[in-house]
Structure formats: C-alpha cells, structure tokens
Amino acid sequence: MALASLEHRLQELFSSPSLRQKPLYEAAQYALEGGKRLRPKIVLDTATTFGCPLPKAIDAAVAIELLHTYSLIHDDLPCMDNDDYRRGKPSVHKVYGEGVAVLVGDCLLTEAFHTLASSKKLTLKEKKELIQILGKRSGKEGMIAGQYLDITSANQKISLRDLYFLTLQKTAALLSVSFVFGAVVAHASLQDRKVLHNFGVRYGLAYQIADDLQDTDIGKTTLVSLLGKRWAQETIKNLKGQAKGKLSMLSRPAPLLLKLL
C-alpha cells in the first residue's frame, strides 16, 4: 500500500503537462520507472518504526527518490560514469540525448526540494529541517563531493582514504539521509536521529561494498578491487554487525530496519 502510494505520487508529478512540456515529462517518467525504491522505502519504514502515519511520510519519501533518480541520470552521462543501461533499460541519455538527460536530472533535483517545500502534510518546521538536511547531504559536503572525487580521479591512482570518502559520500550519504528523513517526520528524538544516521552510514558502506563485489567493471578502482574479495566479505559482515548494534540503541524496537541487514 505504501509503495503503491509512492508510485502514484511519482507519476502524478509528471502526468499533466502542457504540449510544450510533454517531451520533458515523458523523459522524467521514463527515468523514474523501475528501480528498487530502497531509499524511499527506508524513509517509510523508519517513519513507521516511530509511529508516524504513512501518508505524512510520503512527500519525504518522494523527495528522496526524485533526488536519487536525478543522481543516477547524471552519473550515467558520458562525461561522468558513461553507463548505457540503468534499471534494466537504456539510460536516459541513450534514449533522449545528453542535453535532455541533463535537463531531466535538473528537473528531478529541483522537484525534490519543491515537493518538500509545497507539502501539505508537513509543518513549516519539518519542511525547513528536511530541506536543510537534504541540501547538505546531497551537495558540496555530501553526494556531489563524492561524485567530484570520482570523476577527477578516473584513470588515476587513488588513495585508500579518498576511496573511503568517495564511497561514503556517493552512497552512504543519501542512504543515511533516508533513515533520518523518516525520523524527522515521525518526531523521533535527537538521540534516535543520531543513532539512525550512524546506522545509515554503516549500512550504506556495506551496501556499496556488496554492490562493488558483484560489479564486473575491472577498469574502475573500488574498495573491493583495491583490498580484495575476502576483505570485502569480512568488512560487509563487520559493518552489518556494527549497524545491528546501533539499532539496539534506539528507544524502540526496529524490526523493519533489521530486515535490511
């Protein structure tokens, strides 16, 4: 039910274009189709954990998915990671061209913040906090910083320290935001939010290492290619153990979040 509401809201955002906007809206819908919806699901599961009605958390979840999809579109561009496929189909730039892909990404990024700012279910205080958190973690101190390091270190030797930073910022930053978003809309305590942030960072790092472990792109330096598969498997196990320990520090049980591990 919750994910169905999420899908409805995502499609609703780009369902009534004018004639001039129609191609842009169609490209945005194409970009949003498919995907695991992991990040918005985390928002909703975290909100549920703290007793928040799901309808109140939908706009926060939608904003996370919009921003995540924008990042994928831009990551796939030839000037970035140059990936031809995303979510089991050709990337946006392969179907609509690079220029349109850039604009669709910009559109989804902008719409993420507009969704939060115009939400009728969130209070002014909640909107302000969510916008500040998302701006910080997705911008120059978060995801963008990680992506910058990624493209500027391509085909170069990268230090282990920088590789950790890149992984934390590109993946763990937005994943940890998803947990915190759910906590904010549910009015969880500051202590619980801190615990969830720390949980999200460990979960995000384990998630990315596991993803790199399955990746066949041998031309790209990752923690796995640098430190080996045995290290990756042990590190994933350790990070999940640490993350589970963090969840035990919450003020209430979190079975939905435990399932992630």
Residue pairs with C-beta under 8 A, 6 or more apart in sequence:
1 54
2 41
2 44
2 54
2 58
3 37
3 40
3 41
3 44
5 54
5 55
5 58
6 37
6 40
6 44
6 58
6 61
6 62
6 65
9 58
9 59
9 62
10 32
10 62
10 65
10 66
11 29
11 32
13 28
13 62
13 66
13 111
13 115
14 25
14 26
14 28
14 29
14 32
15 25
17 24
17 25
23 96
23 100
24 100
24 103
24 104
24 107
27 92
27 95
27 96
27 100
27 101
27 104
28 104
28 107
28 108
30 92
30 95
30 96
31 69
31 72
31 73
31 92
31 104
31 105
31 108
32 65
32 66
32 69
32 108
33 87
33 89
34 87
34 88
34 89
35 65
35 69
35 87
37 65
38 175
38 178
39 61
39 64
39 65
39 68
39 174
39 175
39 178
40 61
40 62
40 64
40 65
40 178
41 61
42 175
42 178
42 179
42 182
42 200
42 257
42 260
43 57
43 60
43 61
43 64
43 178
43 179
43 181
43 182
43 185
44 54
44 57
44 58
44 61
44 182
45 182
45 256
45 257
46 178
46 179
46 181
46 182
46 183
46 186
46 196
46 254
46 256
46 257
47 54
47 56
47 57
47 60
47 182
47 183
47 185
47 186
48 54
48 57
48 182
48 256
49 182
49 186
49 250
49 252
49 253
49 254
49 256
49 257
50 182
50 183
50 186
50 187
50 188
50 192
50 252
51 186
52 182
52 185
52 186
52 187
55 121
56 121
56 122
56 185
57 181
57 182
57 185
57 186
58 121
59 115
59 116
59 119
59 121
59 122
60 116
60 119
60 122
60 130
60 181
60 182
60 184
60 185
61 181
62 112
62 115
63 112
63 113
63 115
63 116
63 130
63 134
63 181
64 112
64 134
64 174
64 177
64 178
64 181
66 108
66 109
66 111
66 112
66 115
67 108
67 109
67 112
67 134
67 138
67 174
68 174
69 108
70 104
70 105
70 106
70 107
70 108
70 109
70 112
71 105
71 138
71 143
71 147
71 174
72 86
72 87
73 86
73 91
73 92
73 93
73 101
73 104
73 105
73 108
74 80
74 101
74 102
74 105
74 147
75 81
75 83
75 147
76 82
76 83
76 84
76 86
76 91
76 92
76 93
76 101
77 93
77 98
77 101
77 102
78 93
78 98
79 151
80 147
80 151
81 150
81 151
83 91
84 90
84 91
84 94
85 91
85 94
86 92
91 101
92 100
92 101
92 104
92 105
93 100
93 101
96 104
112 134
113 131
113 134
113 135
116 122
116 127
116 130
116 131
116 134
117 127
117 131
119 127
122 130
122 185
126 184
126 185
129 184
130 181
130 184
130 185
133 177
133 180
133 181
133 184
134 177
134 181
136 142
137 143
137 173
137 174
137 176
137 177
138 144
138 173
138 174
138 177
139 145
142 169
142 173
142 174
143 169
143 170
143 173
143 174
145 165
145 169
146 165
146 166
146 167
146 168
146 169
146 170
146 171
146 173
147 169
147 170
149 158
149 162
149 165
149 166
149 169
150 166
150 170
153 162
153 166
153 221
157 221
158 166
158 221
160 223
160 226
160 227
163 221
163 222
163 223
163 226
164 223
167 205
167 208
167 209
167 222
167 223
168 201
168 204
168 205
170 208
171 204
171 205
171 207
171 208
171 211
172 200
172 201
172 202
172 203
172 204
172 205
172 207
172 208
173 204
174 204
175 200
175 203
175 204
175 207
176 196
176 197
176 199
176 200
176 201
176 203
176 204
177 200
178 200
179 196
179 197
179 199
179 200
179 203
179 257
180 193
180 196
180 197
180 200
182 196
183 192
183 193
183 196
184 193
188 196
188 251
189 251
191 251
192 250
192 251
195 246
195 247
195 249
195 250
196 246
196 250
198 246
199 243
199 246
199 247
199 257
202 239
202 240
202 242
202 243
202 246
203 239
203 240
203 243
203 260
203 261
205 239
206 235
206 236
206 239
206 240
206 243
208 223
209 223
209 224
209 232
209 235
209 236
209 239
210 232
210 236
212 222
212 223
212 224
212 225
212 232
213 224
213 229
213 232
213 233
213 236
215 222
215 224
218 225
223 231
223 232
223 235
224 231
224 232
227 235
240 261
243 261
244 258
244 261
247 254
247 257
247 258
